[in-house]
């Protein structure tokens, strides 16, 4: 049984020209499959020649009939919704930039585990450690951090302790 292409604003040669013009390889492959069908090839032959199944080709014919050549482009995938809003992510970024307060937060430096707990306390969102790491990476933070400094450290004593010998 032949596929019914109801949209007749382009013929097979014009579809081949569109396939040559497009920069999207998937759209070009779909256009060539439709050109084969318009040229008289059966569904199995056209699908095999263009690297797809008969059912997939049928679906693309329906999309072409509805939307034309533009309908053969992959639609944007939405993906999973983010668990934190943009404002909440911005608050986390400022929190990381400021660093923890040892009296309030109980830590000297932020670890992913600590940030996970803060996020759960503040926003009620439960994240895995790895997800916190991905969030930090997306916010532009690296996994490397500066060496923590104890709040009661005597900086003058540390400077005096450093070697004062000249370099060779």
Secondary structure, DSSP 8 states (H G I E B T S, - for coil): --------SS-HHHHHHHHHH-S-HHHHHHHHHHHHHHTT--HHHHHHHTT--HHHHHHHHHHHHHHGGGGGS---------SS-HHHHHHHHHHHHH---HHHH--SS--HHHHHHHHHHHH-----HHHHHHHHHHTT--S-------TT--HHHHHHHS------
